[in-house]
Amino acid sequence: MKTFYFSKRKLQLVPAAIILLGLTISTKISAQTITTFDAPGAGTGPFQGTSALDIDPSGRTIGFFRDANSVRHGFSRSHDGSFTIFDAPGAGTAANQGTRAYATNSSGSITGYFTDSSNVAHGYVRSEQGVITVFDAPGAGTGAGQGTFPFNSPNLINPEGAITGYYVDSAGAWHGFLRDKNGVITTFDAPGGAQESVRGRKASRSLQVETSRGSTSTQPPRFTGSCGMRMA
């Protein structure tokens, strides 16, 4: 009887423990604060506004916004809420052109790409001091919709400053690239892949390569947003 009574008592304690655990998790979630923001100059029309895409350990948030003319501009927002707006040299100033910022690292470098006045894409990296270096992968095309794309992933740049992405050649084919911290670019094609889309792994030295057969698209999908959001 004692053994049965003890087991029953243990079973009665289990639901109580689950309830306490649930309350603890609920309290932690409710304690989080969500801060919304809009970059200075962000447009308020359809497909305009602020896209916040990466955050570093200090709380600095980076991304880009579309202004009232649908031109893109990069931004960096510090933890105290102050903004730095930037445009890569040579960025176009017409609708759907301009500068996109996708990823940052613990050293304060920012990378992404910009579209010039001919709608050709070029990669860039911006140092913590604000110096912007433009780069093109060897073999990148120079026609509209072609060029170099460090694109749409917060893992494009690692702590050492290596950058990855893809480029589109003059025939519209995609190829992967890796740019080391010294600016040396290595291009590659995955075995059996008709086209490559490359996304780095920020905390390691490895790459993730996605391949697709039969695709003829030479333009990446458009990223849209209306406001930035940071959860702390």
C-alpha positions as CSV (number, residue, x, y, z in Angstrom):
1,M,0.0,0.0,0.0
2,K,2.8,2.4,0.8
3,T,4.4,1.8,-2.6
4,F,1.1,2.5,-4.4
5,Y,0.4,5.6,-2.3
6,F,3.9,7.0,-3.0
7,S,3.6,6.4,-6.8
8,K,0.2,8.1,-6.8
9,R,1.6,11.1,-5.0
10,K,4.4,11.4,-7.5
11,L,1.9,11.3,-10.3
12,Q,-0.1,14.1,-8.6
13,L,3.0,16.3,-8.5
14,V,3.7,16.0,-12.2
15,P,0.8,18.2,-13.5
16,A,1.8,20.9,-10.9
17,A,5.4,20.9,-12.2
18,I,4.1,21.3,-15.8
19,I,1.9,24.2,-14.8
20,L,4.9,25.9,-13.0
21,L,7.1,25.4,-16.1
22,G,4.4,26.9,-18.3
23,L,4.1,29.9,-16.1
24,T,7.9,30.4,-16.1
25,I,8.0,30.3,-19.9
26,S,5.0,32.6,-20.2
27,T,6.7,35.1,-17.9
28,K,9.9,35.1,-20.0
29,I,8.0,35.7,-23.2
30,S,5.9,38.5,-21.8
31,A,9.0,40.2,-20.5
32,Q,10.3,40.7,-24.1
33,T,10.1,44.1,-25.7
34,I,9.5,44.7,-29.4
35,T,10.7,48.0,-30.8
36,T,9.4,49.1,-34.2
37,F,11.1,51.7,-36.2
38,D,11.3,53.4,-39.6
39,A,14.5,54.6,-41.2
40,P,14.6,58.4,-41.9
41,G,13.4,59.0,-45.5
42,A,11.5,55.7,-45.8
43,G,8.5,55.9,-48.1
44,T,5.0,55.2,-47.0
45,G,3.5,53.9,-50.3
46,P,3.0,50.3,-51.4
47,F,6.2,48.2,-51.3
48,Q,8.1,51.0,-49.7
49,G,9.4,51.3,-46.1
50,T,12.0,49.7,-43.9
51,S,13.5,46.2,-44.0
52,A,15.6,45.2,-41.0
53,L,17.6,42.1,-42.0
54,D,20.4,41.5,-39.5
55,I,21.6,42.4,-36.0
56,D,25.0,42.1,-34.3
57,P,25.7,41.2,-30.6
58,S,25.8,44.9,-29.7
59,G,22.2,45.4,-30.8
60,R,23.1,47.3,-34.0
61,T,20.5,46.5,-36.7
62,I,21.2,46.8,-40.5
63,G,19.0,46.6,-43.6
64,F,17.7,48.9,-46.3
65,F,14.6,51.0,-47.1
66,R,12.7,52.2,-50.1
67,D,12.1,55.9,-50.2
68,A,9.1,57.7,-51.7
69,N,10.5,57.1,-55.2
70,S,11.1,53.4,-54.5
71,V,14.9,53.9,-54.5
72,R,16.8,51.7,-52.0
73,H,19.2,53.0,-49.4
74,G,21.2,51.1,-46.8
75,F,21.0,51.8,-43.1
76,S,22.6,51.0,-39.8
77,R,20.7,51.6,-36.6
78,S,22.6,51.6,-33.3
79,H,21.2,50.2,-30.0
80,D,20.4,53.8,-28.9
81,G,18.2,54.3,-31.9
82,S,20.5,56.6,-34.0
83,F,20.6,55.9,-37.8
84,T,23.4,56.0,-40.4
85,I,22.1,56.1,-44.0
86,F,24.5,55.1,-46.8
87,D,24.6,54.5,-50.5
88,A,27.2,52.5,-52.4
89,P,29.3,54.5,-55.0
90,G,27.6,54.0,-58.4
91,A,24.2,53.1,-57.0
92,G,21.3,54.0,-59.3
93,T,18.8,56.6,-58.3
94,A,15.8,55.4,-60.3
95,A,12.9,53.3,-58.9
96,N,14.0,49.7,-57.8
97,Q,17.6,50.7,-58.0
98,G,20.0,51.6,-55.2
99,T,21.7,49.9,-52.2
100,R,20.7,46.8,-50.3
101,A,22.3,45.8,-47.0
102,Y,21.8,42.2,-46.0
103,A,24.4,41.1,-43.4
104,T,26.8,42.3,-40.8
105,N,29.4,40.8,-38.6
106,S,30.9,41.3,-35.1
107,S,33.6,43.6,-36.6
108,G,30.9,46.1,-37.8
109,S,31.3,45.3,-41.6
110,I,28.2,45.3,-43.7
111,T,27.7,43.6,-47.0
112,G,25.0,43.4,-49.7
113,Y,24.7,44.6,-53.3
114,F,23.5,47.6,-55.3
115,T,21.9,48.1,-58.6
116,D,23.4,50.7,-60.9
117,S,21.7,53.0,-63.4
118,S,21.8,50.1,-66.0
119,N,20.2,47.7,-63.5
120,V,23.4,45.7,-63.2
121,A,24.2,44.3,-59.7
122,H,27.5,44.9,-57.9
123,G,28.7,43.6,-54.5
124,Y,30.0,45.8,-51.8
125,V,31.4,45.7,-48.2
126,R,31.2,48.7,-45.8
127,S,33.7,48.9,-43.0
128,E,32.8,50.0,-39.5
129,Q,34.5,53.3,-40.3
130,G,32.1,53.8,-43.3
131,V,34.5,53.0,-46.1
132,I,32.7,51.2,-49.0
133,T,34.5,48.8,-51.3
134,V,32.8,47.7,-54.4
135,F,33.5,44.3,-56.0
136,D,32.4,42.2,-59.0
137,A,32.9,38.4,-59.3
138,P,35.1,37.4,-62.3
139,G,32.8,36.4,-65.1
140,A,29.8,38.4,-63.9
141,G,27.6,39.8,-66.7
142,T,27.1,43.5,-67.4
143,G,23.6,43.4,-68.7
144,A,20.4,44.3,-66.9
145,G,19.6,41.7,-64.3
146,Q,23.1,40.3,-64.3
147,G,26.1,41.0,-62.0
148,T,27.2,40.1,-58.5
149,F,24.7,39.3,-55.7
150,P,25.6,38.8,-52.1
151,F,21.9,38.3,-51.5
152,N,19.2,37.9,-48.9
153,S,20.9,36.1,-46.0
154,P,22.3,37.3,-42.6
155,N,25.1,34.7,-43.0
156,L,26.7,36.3,-46.1
157,I,29.7,37.5,-44.1
158,N,31.6,35.7,-41.3
159,P,33.6,37.2,-38.4
160,E,36.9,37.2,-40.5
161,G,35.2,39.2,-43.3
162,A,34.8,36.5,-45.9
163,I,31.7,37.1,-48.1
164,T,29.7,34.7,-50.2
165,G,26.9,34.9,-52.8
166,Y,26.3,34.2,-56.4
167,Y,26.8,36.0,-59.8
168,V,24.9,35.9,-63.0
169,D,27.0,35.7,-66.2
170,S,26.3,37.2,-69.6
171,A,24.3,34.1,-70.6
172,G,22.0,34.3,-67.6
173,A,23.6,31.4,-65.7
174,W,24.2,31.5,-61.9
175,H,27.5,30.6,-60.3
176,G,28.7,30.7,-56.7
177,F,31.5,32.9,-55.4
178,L,33.6,33.3,-52.2
179,R,35.4,36.6,-51.5
180,D,38.1,36.3,-48.8
181,K,39.0,39.1,-46.3
182,N,41.8,40.3,-48.6
183,G,39.4,40.7,-51.6
184,V,40.4,37.6,-53.5
185,I,37.4,36.1,-55.2
186,T,37.0,32.3,-55.9
187,T,34.2,31.3,-58.2
188,F,32.7,27.8,-58.3
189,D,29.9,25.6,-59.6
190,A,28.4,22.7,-57.7
191,P,28.6,19.3,-59.4
192,G,25.4,18.6,-61.3
193,G,23.9,22.0,-60.5
194,A,22.4,24.1,-63.3
195,Q,22.4,27.2,-61.1
196,E,23.8,28.0,-57.7
197,S,22.5,30.0,-54.9
198,V,25.0,30.3,-52.1
199,R,24.4,31.2,-48.4
200,G,27.2,31.3,-45.9
201,R,27.2,30.1,-42.3
202,K,28.2,33.0,-40.1
203,A,29.6,31.0,-37.2
204,S,31.7,28.6,-39.3
205,R,33.8,28.4,-42.5
206,S,31.3,26.3,-44.4
207,L,28.9,27.2,-47.2
208,Q,25.4,26.1,-48.1
209,V,24.9,25.7,-51.8
210,E,21.4,25.3,-53.3
211,T,21.2,24.1,-56.9
212,S,18.2,24.1,-59.3
213,R,17.8,22.7,-62.7
214,G,15.9,24.2,-65.6
215,S,15.5,27.7,-64.0
216,T,15.9,30.6,-66.4
217,S,15.4,33.5,-63.9
218,T,18.2,36.1,-63.8
219,Q,16.6,38.3,-61.2
220,P,16.4,37.5,-57.4
221,P,12.9,37.8,-55.9
222,R,12.1,41.3,-54.6
223,F,12.1,41.8,-50.8
224,T,9.5,44.2,-49.5
225,G,8.6,45.6,-46.2
226,S,6.9,48.4,-44.4
227,C,8.8,48.8,-41.1
228,G,11.7,47.5,-39.2
229,M,11.3,45.4,-36.0
230,R,13.7,44.4,-33.3
231,M,13.0,42.1,-30.4
232,A,15.2,42.2,-27.3
